[in-house]
């Protein structure tokens, strides 16, 4: 459920917490893809990284 987060009396939008949580998850998935050799299948790795981050963020917002 989306609700504001109280940090020291300041309300922070919940998307901020989800965005911060999506970073290590994206880095972990990217690391696993590179270690398994699947990362070389992607033509533009930087574009894939952005798309992967957006996908992880969307899944976090949807199911967390």
PyMOL Python script that loads the backbone (N, CA, C, O; Angstrom):
from pymol import cmd

cmd.read_pdbstr("""\
ATOM      1  N   UNK A   1       0.837  -1.181   0.000  1.00  0.00           N
ATOM      2  CA  UNK A   1       0.000   0.000   0.000  1.00  0.00           C
ATOM      3  C   UNK A   1       0.882   1.245   0.000  1.00  0.00           C
ATOM      4  O   UNK A   1       1.848   1.328   0.759  1.00  0.00           O
ATOM      5  N   UNK A   2       0.557   2.181  -0.828  1.00  0.00           N
ATOM      6  CA  UNK A   2       1.324   3.414  -0.912  1.00  0.00           C
ATOM      7  C   UNK A   2       0.910   4.361   0.209  1.00  0.00           C
ATOM      8  O   UNK A   2      -0.262   4.719   0.326  1.00  0.00           O
ATOM      9  N   UNK A   3       1.856   4.754   1.014  1.00  0.00           N
ATOM     10  CA  UNK A   3       1.609   5.706   2.093  1.00  0.00           C
ATOM     11  C   UNK A   3       2.865   6.549   2.272  1.00  0.00           C
ATOM     12  O   UNK A   3       3.973   6.099   1.977  1.00  0.00           O
ATOM     13  N   UNK A   4       2.688   7.761   2.752  1.00  0.00           N
ATOM     14  CA  UNK A   4       3.831   8.640   2.953  1.00  0.00           C
ATOM     15  C   UNK A   4       4.734   8.075   4.043  1.00  0.00           C
ATOM     16  O   UNK A   4       4.275   7.418   4.978  1.00  0.00           O
ATOM     17  N   UNK A   5       6.024   8.346   3.902  1.00  0.00           N
ATOM     18  CA  UNK A   5       7.012   7.887   4.865  1.00  0.00           C
ATOM     19  C   UNK A   5       7.470   9.094   5.670  1.00  0.00           C
ATOM     20  O   UNK A   5       7.830  10.129   5.108  1.00  0.00           O
ATOM     21  N   UNK A   6       7.453   8.952   6.991  1.00  0.00           N
ATOM     22  CA  UNK A   6       7.843  10.046   7.875  1.00  0.00           C
ATOM     23  C   UNK A   6       9.315   9.894   8.246  1.00  0.00           C
ATOM     24  O   UNK A   6       9.688   8.951   8.945  1.00  0.00           O
ATOM     25  N   UNK A   7      10.149  10.820   7.779  1.00  0.00           N
ATOM     26  CA  UNK A   7      11.579  10.817   8.106  1.00  0.00           C
ATOM     27  C   UNK A   7      11.891  12.114   8.833  1.00  0.00           C
ATOM     28  O   UNK A   7      12.023  13.168   8.211  1.00  0.00           O
ATOM     29  N   UNK A   8      12.006  12.032  10.130  1.00  0.00           N
ATOM     30  CA  UNK A   8      12.329  13.205  10.935  1.00  0.00           C
ATOM     31  C   UNK A   8      11.287  14.301  10.856  1.00  0.00           C
ATOM     32  O   UNK A   8      11.633  15.482  10.892  1.00  0.00           O
ATOM     33  N   UNK A   9      10.030  13.941  10.752  1.00  0.00           N
ATOM     34  CA  UNK A   9       8.963  14.923  10.680  1.00  0.00           C
ATOM     35  C   UNK A   9       8.684  15.433   9.278  1.00  0.00           C
ATOM     36  O   UNK A   9       7.813  16.282   9.090  1.00  0.00           O
ATOM     37  N   UNK A  10       9.408  14.929   8.298  1.00  0.00           N
ATOM     38  CA  UNK A  10       9.204  15.332   6.906  1.00  0.00           C
ATOM     39  C   UNK A  10       8.579  14.156   6.165  1.00  0.00           C
ATOM     40  O   UNK A  10       9.111  13.046   6.181  1.00  0.00           O
ATOM     41  N   UNK A  11       7.460  14.407   5.522  1.00  0.00           N
ATOM     42  CA  UNK A  11       6.807  13.361   4.753  1.00  0.00           C
ATOM     43  C   UNK A  11       7.465  13.239   3.381  1.00  0.00           C
ATOM     44  O   UNK A  11       7.646  14.226   2.668  1.00  0.00           O
ATOM     45  N   UNK A  12       7.814  12.018   3.034  1.00  0.00           N
ATOM     46  CA  UNK A  12       8.482  11.723   1.767  1.00  0.00           C
ATOM     47  C   UNK A  12       7.547  10.853   0.938  1.00  0.00           C
ATOM     48  O   UNK A  12       6.877   9.966   1.467  1.00  0.00           O
ATOM     49  N   UNK A  13       7.507  11.112  -0.354  1.00  0.00           N
ATOM     50  CA  UNK A  13       6.654  10.328  -1.242  1.00  0.00           C
ATOM     51  C   UNK A  13       7.116   8.870  -1.255  1.00  0.00           C
ATOM     52  O   UNK A  13       8.316   8.601  -1.202  1.00  0.00           O
ATOM     53  N   UNK A  14       6.180   7.936  -1.324  1.00  0.00           N
ATOM     54  CA  UNK A  14       6.563   6.521  -1.288  1.00  0.00           C
ATOM     55  C   UNK A  14       7.375   6.082  -2.502  1.00  0.00           C
ATOM     56  O   UNK A  14       8.125   5.110  -2.416  1.00  0.00           O
ATOM     57  N   UNK A  15       7.244   6.770  -3.618  1.00  0.00           N
ATOM     58  CA  UNK A  15       8.020   6.398  -4.800  1.00  0.00           C
ATOM     59  C   UNK A  15       9.512   6.563  -4.542  1.00  0.00           C
ATOM     60  O   UNK A  15      10.328   5.882  -5.163  1.00  0.00           O
ATOM     61  N   UNK A  16       9.874   7.462  -3.631  1.00  0.00           N
ATOM     62  CA  UNK A  16      11.281   7.661  -3.290  1.00  0.00           C
ATOM     63  C   UNK A  16      11.861   6.415  -2.629  1.00  0.00           C
ATOM     64  O   UNK A  16      12.967   5.988  -2.962  1.00  0.00           O
ATOM     65  N   UNK A  17      11.126   5.840  -1.705  1.00  0.00           N
ATOM     66  CA  UNK A  17      11.591   4.618  -1.040  1.00  0.00           C
ATOM     67  C   UNK A  17      11.671   3.463  -2.026  1.00  0.00           C
ATOM     68  O   UNK A  17      12.619   2.678  -1.990  1.00  0.00           O
ATOM     69  N   UNK A  18      10.686   3.358  -2.902  1.00  0.00           N
ATOM     70  CA  UNK A  18      10.712   2.299  -3.907  1.00  0.00           C
ATOM     71  C   UNK A  18      11.884   2.488  -4.867  1.00  0.00           C
ATOM     72  O   UNK A  18      12.530   1.516  -5.259  1.00  0.00           O
ATOM     73  N   UNK A  19      12.160   3.732  -5.245  1.00  0.00           N
ATOM     74  CA  UNK A  19      13.263   4.005  -6.167  1.00  0.00           C
ATOM     75  C   UNK A  19      14.603   3.640  -5.542  1.00  0.00           C
ATOM     76  O   UNK A  19      15.486   3.113  -6.218  1.00  0.00           O
ATOM     77  N   UNK A  20      14.753   3.919  -4.262  1.00  0.00           N
ATOM     78  CA  UNK A  20      15.997   3.573  -3.570  1.00  0.00           C
ATOM     79  C   UNK A  20      16.132   2.056  -3.444  1.00  0.00           C
ATOM     80  O   UNK A  20      17.231   1.523  -3.594  1.00  0.00           O
ATOM     81  N   UNK A  21      15.039   1.360  -3.173  1.00  0.00           N
ATOM     82  CA  UNK A  21      15.075  -0.101  -3.055  1.00  0.00           C
ATOM     83  C   UNK A  21      15.313  -0.781  -4.402  1.00  0.00           C
ATOM     84  O   UNK A  21      15.857  -1.884  -4.447  1.00  0.00           O
ATOM     85  N   UNK A  22      14.921  -0.148  -5.475  1.00  0.00           N
ATOM     86  CA  UNK A  22      15.085  -0.752  -6.800  1.00  0.00           C
ATOM     87  C   UNK A  22      16.537  -0.732  -7.264  1.00  0.00           C
ATOM     88  O   UNK A  22      16.924  -1.543  -8.105  1.00  0.00           O
ATOM     89  N   UNK A  23      17.342   0.175  -6.733  1.00  0.00           N
ATOM     90  CA  UNK A  23      18.739   0.283  -7.178  1.00  0.00           C
ATOM     91  C   UNK A  23      19.543  -0.978  -6.853  1.00  0.00           C
ATOM     92  O   UNK A  23      20.153  -1.542  -7.761  1.00  0.00           O
ATOM     93  N   UNK A  24      19.575  -1.453  -5.584  1.00  0.00           N
ATOM     94  CA  UNK A  24      20.364  -2.667  -5.331  1.00  0.00           C
ATOM     95  C   UNK A  24      19.804  -3.902  -6.036  1.00  0.00           C
ATOM     96  O   UNK A  24      20.562  -4.790  -6.427  1.00  0.00           O
ATOM     97  N   UNK A  25      18.490  -3.962  -6.198  1.00  0.00           N
ATOM     98  CA  UNK A  25      17.909  -5.096  -6.910  1.00  0.00           C
ATOM     99  C   UNK A  25      18.346  -5.097  -8.371  1.00  0.00           C
ATOM    100  O   UNK A  25      18.659  -6.148  -8.930  1.00  0.00           O
ATOM    101  N   UNK A  26      18.366  -3.921  -8.986  1.00  0.00           N
ATOM    102  CA  UNK A  26      18.809  -3.806 -10.373  1.00  0.00           C
ATOM    103  C   UNK A  26      20.285  -4.155 -10.497  1.00  0.00           C
ATOM    104  O   UNK A  26      20.682  -4.843 -11.438  1.00  0.00           O
ATOM    105  N   UNK A  27      21.095  -3.689  -9.563  1.00  0.00           N
ATOM    106  CA  UNK A  27      22.521  -4.004  -9.601  1.00  0.00           C
ATOM    107  C   UNK A  27      22.765  -5.499  -9.432  1.00  0.00           C
ATOM    108  O   UNK A  27      23.661  -6.053 -10.068  1.00  0.00           O
ATOM    109  N   UNK A  28      21.986  -6.153  -8.587  1.00  0.00           N
ATOM    110  CA  UNK A  28      22.120  -7.593  -8.395  1.00  0.00           C
ATOM    111  C   UNK A  28      21.751  -8.353  -9.666  1.00  0.00           C
ATOM    112  O   UNK A  28      22.469  -9.267 -10.070  1.00  0.00           O
ATOM    113  N   UNK A  29      20.653  -7.988 -10.291  1.00  0.00           N
ATOM    114  CA  UNK A  29      20.238  -8.650 -11.530  1.00  0.00           C
ATOM    115  C   UNK A  29      21.270  -8.412 -12.626  1.00  0.00           C
ATOM    116  O   UNK A  29      21.593  -9.324 -13.387  1.00  0.00           O
ATOM    117  N   UNK A  30      21.781  -7.200 -12.706  1.00  0.00           N
ATOM    118  CA  UNK A  30      22.800  -6.885 -13.719  1.00  0.00           C
ATOM    119  C   UNK A  30      24.071  -7.693 -13.479  1.00  0.00           C
ATOM    120  O   UNK A  30      24.673  -8.199 -14.426  1.00  0.00           O
ATOM    121  N   UNK A  31      24.479  -7.818 -12.221  1.00  0.00           N
ATOM    122  CA  UNK A  31      25.656  -8.619 -11.882  1.00  0.00           C
ATOM    123  C   UNK A  31      25.455 -10.077 -12.281  1.00  0.00           C
ATOM    124  O   UNK A  31      26.353 -10.699 -12.849  1.00  0.00           O
ATOM    125  N   UNK A  32      24.281 -10.620 -11.985  1.00  0.00           N
ATOM    126  CA  UNK A  32      23.998 -12.009 -12.343  1.00  0.00           C
ATOM    127  C   UNK A  32      23.980 -12.208 -13.857  1.00  0.00           C
ATOM    128  O   UNK A  32      24.443 -13.235 -14.354  1.00  0.00           O
ATOM    129  N   UNK A  33      23.454 -11.243 -14.581  1.00  0.00           N
ATOM    130  CA  UNK A  33      23.446 -11.341 -16.042  1.00  0.00           C
ATOM    131  C   UNK A  33      24.860 -11.298 -16.612  1.00  0.00           C
ATOM    132  O   UNK A  33      25.165 -12.008 -17.571  1.00  0.00           O
ATOM    133  N   UNK A  34      25.719 -10.473 -16.033  1.00  0.00           N
ATOM    134  CA  UNK A  34      27.093 -10.385 -16.516  1.00  0.00           C
ATOM    135  C   UNK A  34      27.885 -11.645 -16.174  1.00  0.00           C
ATOM    136  O   UNK A  34      28.680 -12.120 -16.984  1.00  0.00           O
ATOM    137  N   UNK A  35      27.669 -12.180 -14.986  1.00  0.00           N
ATOM    138  CA  UNK A  35      28.388 -13.395 -14.578  1.00  0.00           C
ATOM    139  C   UNK A  35      27.964 -14.609 -15.393  1.00  0.00           C
ATOM    140  O   UNK A  35      28.777 -15.493 -15.662  1.00  0.00           O
ATOM    141  N   UNK A  36      26.699 -14.654 -15.785  1.00  0.00           N
ATOM    142  CA  UNK A  36      26.208 -15.798 -16.554  1.00  0.00           C
ATOM    143  C   UNK A  36      26.500 -15.663 -18.045  1.00  0.00           C
ATOM    144  O   UNK A  36      26.341 -16.630 -18.791  1.00  0.00           O
ATOM    145  N   UNK A  37      26.918 -14.494 -18.486  1.00  0.00           N
ATOM    146  CA  UNK A  37      27.232 -14.290 -19.890  1.00  0.00           C
ATOM    147  C   UNK A  37      26.047 -13.853 -20.732  1.00  0.00           C
ATOM    148  O   UNK A  37      26.175 -13.707 -21.948  1.00  0.00           O
ATOM    149  N   UNK A  38      24.907 -13.645 -20.114  1.00  0.00           N
ATOM    150  CA  UNK A  38      23.720 -13.235 -20.862  1.00  0.00           C
ATOM    151  C   UNK A  38      23.738 -11.757 -21.231  1.00  0.00           C
ATOM    152  O   UNK A  38      22.983 -11.329 -22.104  1.00  0.00           O
ATOM    153  N   UNK A  39      24.589 -10.974 -20.578  1.00  0.00           N
ATOM    154  CA  UNK A  39      24.621  -9.532 -20.846  1.00  0.00           C
ATOM    155  C   UNK A  39      25.148  -9.230 -22.245  1.00  0.00           C
ATOM    156  O   UNK A  39      24.848  -8.169 -22.792  1.00  0.00           O
ATOM    157  N   UNK A  40      25.913 -10.121 -22.826  1.00  0.00           N
ATOM    158  CA  UNK A  40      26.447  -9.835 -24.165  1.00  0.00           C
ATOM    159  C   UNK A  40      25.391  -9.970 -25.251  1.00  0.00           C
ATOM    160  O   UNK A  40      25.643  -9.604 -26.399  1.00  0.00           O
ATOM    161  N   UNK A  41      24.226 -10.481 -24.916  1.00  0.00           N
ATOM    162  CA  UNK A  41      23.132 -10.586 -25.883  1.00  0.00           C
ATOM    163  C   UNK A  41      22.452  -9.246 -26.122  1.00  0.00           C
ATOM    164  O   UNK A  41      21.730  -9.081 -27.105  1.00  0.00           O
ATOM    165  N   UNK A  42      22.677  -8.298 -25.238  1.00  0.00           N
ATOM    166  CA  UNK A  42      22.011  -7.005 -25.352  1.00  0.00           C
ATOM    167  C   UNK A  42      22.867  -6.059 -26.188  1.00  0.00           C
ATOM    168  O   UNK A  42      24.072  -5.932 -25.974  1.00  0.00           O
ATOM    169  N   UNK A  43      22.224  -5.406 -27.134  1.00  0.00           N
ATOM    170  CA  UNK A  43      22.931  -4.541 -28.064  1.00  0.00           C
ATOM    171  C   UNK A  43      23.434  -3.277 -27.377  1.00  0.00           C
ATOM    172  O   UNK A  43      24.589  -2.891 -27.558  1.00  0.00           O
ATOM    173  N   UNK A  44      22.594  -2.640 -26.603  1.00  0.00           N
ATOM    174  CA  UNK A  44      22.933  -1.371 -25.956  1.00  0.00           C
ATOM    175  C   UNK A  44      22.756  -1.574 -24.456  1.00  0.00           C
ATOM    176  O   UNK A  44      21.645  -1.464 -23.938  1.00  0.00           O
ATOM    177  N   UNK A  45      23.846  -1.867 -23.762  1.00  0.00           N
ATOM    178  CA  UNK A  45      23.771  -2.253 -22.357  1.00  0.00           C
ATOM    179  C   UNK A  45      23.257  -1.123 -21.462  1.00  0.00           C
ATOM    180  O   UNK A  45      22.546  -1.383 -20.491  1.00  0.00           O
ATOM    181  N   UNK A  46      23.604   0.114 -21.774  1.00  0.00           N
ATOM    182  CA  UNK A  46      23.126   1.240 -20.962  1.00  0.00           C
ATOM    183  C   UNK A  46      21.614   1.399 -21.076  1.00  0.00           C
ATOM    184  O   UNK A  46      20.935   1.671 -20.086  1.00  0.00           O
ATOM    185  N   UNK A  47      21.099   1.231 -22.269  1.00  0.00           N
ATOM    186  CA  UNK A  47      19.655   1.302 -22.469  1.00  0.00           C
ATOM    187  C   UNK A  47      18.956   0.157 -21.747  1.00  0.00           C
ATOM    188  O   UNK A  47      17.881   0.340 -21.174  1.00  0.00           O
ATOM    189  N   UNK A  48      19.563  -1.017 -21.775  1.00  0.00           N
ATOM    190  CA  UNK A  48      19.000  -2.148 -21.045  1.00  0.00           C
ATOM    191  C   UNK A  48      19.001  -1.884 -19.547  1.00  0.00           C
ATOM    192  O   UNK A  48      18.044  -2.247 -18.862  1.00  0.00           O
ATOM    193  N   UNK A  49      20.053  -1.261 -19.023  1.00  0.00           N
ATOM    194  CA  UNK A  49      20.111  -0.952 -17.592  1.00  0.00           C
ATOM    195  C   UNK A  49      18.967  -0.035 -17.171  1.00  0.00           C
ATOM    196  O   UNK A  49      18.355  -0.242 -16.123  1.00  0.00           O
ATOM    197  N   UNK A  50      18.683   0.962 -17.973  1.00  0.00           N
ATOM    198  CA  UNK A  50      17.578   1.875 -17.665  1.00  0.00           C
ATOM    199  C   UNK A  50      16.246   1.131 -17.726  1.00  0.00           C
ATOM    200  O   UNK A  50      15.387   1.318 -16.864  1.00  0.00           O
ATOM    201  N   UNK A  51      16.075   0.293 -18.737  1.00  0.00           N
ATOM    202  CA  UNK A  51      14.834  -0.474 -18.869  1.00  0.00           C
ATOM    203  C   UNK A  51      14.686  -1.476 -17.729  1.00  0.00           C
ATOM    204  O   UNK A  51      13.582  -1.685 -17.226  1.00  0.00           O
ATOM    205  N   UNK A  52      15.783  -2.090 -17.324  1.00  0.00           N
ATOM    206  CA  UNK A  52      15.744  -3.030 -16.204  1.00  0.00           C
ATOM    207  C   UNK A  52      15.361  -2.314 -14.915  1.00  0.00           C
ATOM    208  O   UNK A  52      14.541  -2.813 -14.145  1.00  0.00           O
ATOM    209  N   UNK A  53      15.953  -1.146 -14.679  1.00  0.00           N
ATOM    210  CA  UNK A  53      15.612  -0.366 -13.488  1.00  0.00           C
ATOM    211  C   UNK A  53      14.136   0.028 -13.499  1.00  0.00           C
ATOM    212  O   UNK A  53      13.459  -0.074 -12.477  1.00  0.00           O
ATOM    213  N   UNK A  54      13.642   0.475 -14.643  1.00  0.00           N
ATOM    214  CA  UNK A  54      12.232   0.858 -14.745  1.00  0.00           C
ATOM    215  C   UNK A  54      11.328  -0.342 -14.504  1.00  0.00           C
ATOM    216  O   UNK A  54      10.293  -0.219 -13.850  1.00  0.00           O
ATOM    217  N   UNK A  55      11.709  -1.488 -15.024  1.00  0.00           N
ATOM    218  CA  UNK A  55      10.913  -2.693 -14.810  1.00  0.00           C
ATOM    219  C   UNK A  55      10.894  -3.124 -13.356  1.00  0.00           C
ATOM    220  O   UNK A  55       9.842  -3.479 -12.825  1.00  0.00           O
ATOM    221  N   UNK A  56      12.048  -3.095 -12.710  1.00  0.00           N
ATOM    222  CA  UNK A  56      12.120  -3.460 -11.291  1.00  0.00           C
ATOM    223  C   UNK A  56      11.319  -2.473 -10.453  1.00  0.00           C
ATOM    224  O   UNK A  56      10.609  -2.872  -9.530  1.00  0.00           O
ATOM    225  N   UNK A  57      11.430  -1.193 -10.768  1.00  0.00           N
ATOM    226  CA  UNK A  57      10.674  -0.178 -10.034  1.00  0.00           C
ATOM    227  C   UNK A  57       9.172  -0.377 -10.207  1.00  0.00           C
ATOM    228  O   UNK A  57       8.416  -0.268  -9.242  1.00  0.00           O
ATOM    229  N   UNK A  58       8.739  -0.667 -11.421  1.00  0.00           N
ATOM    230  CA  UNK A  58       7.311  -0.912 -11.662  1.00  0.00           C
ATOM    231  C   UNK A  58       6.821  -2.124 -10.882  1.00  0.00           C
ATOM    232  O   UNK A  58       5.729  -2.092 -10.314  1.00  0.00           O
ATOM    233  N   UNK A  59       7.615  -3.191 -10.846  1.00  0.00           N
ATOM    234  CA  UNK A  59       7.216  -4.384 -10.097  1.00  0.00           C
ATOM    235  C   UNK A  59       7.169  -4.111  -8.596  1.00  0.00           C
ATOM    236  O   UNK A  59       6.293  -4.621  -7.897  1.00  0.00           O
ATOM    237  N   UNK A  60       8.105  -3.311  -8.101  1.00  0.00           N
ATOM    238  CA  UNK A  60       8.074  -2.956  -6.681  1.00  0.00           C
ATOM    239  C   UNK A  60       6.831  -2.148  -6.331  1.00  0.00           C
ATOM    240  O   UNK A  60       6.179  -2.406  -5.319  1.00  0.00           O
ATOM    241  N   UNK A  61       6.512  -1.185  -7.159  1.00  0.00           N
ATOM    242  CA  UNK A  61       5.338  -0.350  -6.894  1.00  0.00           C
ATOM    243  C   UNK A  61       4.068  -1.188  -6.986  1.00  0.00           C
ATOM    244  O   UNK A  61       3.139  -1.007  -6.199  1.00  0.00           O
ATOM    245  N   UNK A  62       4.035  -2.092  -7.937  1.00  0.00           N
ATOM    246  CA  UNK A  62       2.831  -2.894  -8.157  1.00  0.00           C
ATOM    247  C   UNK A  62       2.603  -3.924  -7.055  1.00  0.00           C
ATOM    248  O   UNK A  62       1.476  -4.089  -6.590  1.00  0.00           O
ATOM    249  N   UNK A  63       3.662  -4.621  -6.631  1.00  0.00           N
ATOM    250  CA  UNK A  63       3.485  -5.763  -5.736  1.00  0.00           C
ATOM    251  C   UNK A  63       4.000  -5.559  -4.317  1.00  0.00           C
ATOM    252  O   UNK A  63       3.835  -6.450  -3.484  1.00  0.00           O
ATOM    253  N   UNK A  64       4.607  -4.436  -4.015  1.00  0.00           N
ATOM    254  CA  UNK A  64       5.108  -4.229  -2.646  1.00  0.00           C
ATOM    255  C   UNK A  64       4.097  -3.488  -1.800  1.00  0.00           C
ATOM    256  O   UNK A  64       4.349  -3.227  -0.624  1.00  0.00           O
TER     257      UNK A  64
END
""", "prot")
cmd.dss("prot")
cmd.show_as("cartoon", "prot")
cmd.util.cbc("prot")
cmd.orient("prot")
